[in-house]
């Protein structure tokens, strides 16, 4: 692994688009204008073999962590988690998870532990599509010792991405488990609640806790964001983006265009952002109505801690949109390949992104991690 540090510089160029959409509940507009800038990372960590499941910040903004995914299709596959010092790039923790295909991670609110959901290996040698058991672990972020370790059956695994998030109170962990969202106890690993989806065309893709820990926003296939009351396991509201209204007529949009790639609840509790390949929708979390739309798709999202800006990645680019003011956003090229995950630091000053490295055909997949200065003050 190679670590390179640089000084961040930015220079604005001509806007790449100029349009606006009116916010439905405030009367203010969300600016669609985005100016391309040149930005150099403060820190780059490169040399990963394989891909990245997700990247996160520690609550104190001093460390970054990621879970990996591998391309192997047999029992020799091993994903891993890594933790680095965000200022120096020094690796402070590395844990290999044998016989696993990918590992999703989430930091406990007090920063002491990491929750890890590792998907079991996939084999095509014995039975077509066979997937082995996965594992849910809570690991001490300093000693690597697992406080809990629970085996999950293959039906609770994922073929595409491990989705996992610690609750704001630190008492439970929610994660995608096949066609359901399961909430586990952070102390024992025991299943506390299951939020089931019977309709595969509306199955879960991503999730985000509301700041009060009572509701979960679940992004789905088909253009819905469901707000679940975790205690009662009931959907209290479905935010529907599966159709387009023109005049008095509504037109159903295709699943491919509306399936939610990412859903993120702002830390101040005011907004929910959801992304598809075609655009990014902002919802007022309190009135549960549409706030506005950015007419640019995204594969992953991250809110600034103050709730004023939203970062969204599409292909090699990262967009920084203004949500609470009609001001132009910014866009910069972050990686040579697709950005697969990003996170805004809790102190609001930096973004970490994980992206693919473009290589020759049939070369082993490689990834890099970059940290960018994007202070909002």
Secondary structure, 3 states (H helix, E strand, C coil): CEEEECCCCCCEEEEEECCEEECCCCCCEEECCEEEECCCCCEEEEEEECEEEEEEECCCCCEEEEEEECCCCCCCCEEEEEEEECCCCCEEEEEEEECEEEEEEEECCCCCEEEEEEEECEECCCCCCEECCEEEEEEECCCCCEEEEEEECHHHCCCCCCCEEECCCCCEEEEEECCEEEEEECCCCCEEEEEECCCHHHCEEEEEECCCCCEEEEEECCCEEEEEECCCCEEEEEEECCEEEECCEEEECCHHHHCCCEEEECCCCCEEEEECCCCEEEEECCCCEEEEEECCCCCEEEECCCCCEEEEEECCEEEEEECCCCCCEEEEECCCCCEEEEEECCCCCEEEEEEEECCCCCCCCEEEEEEEECCCC
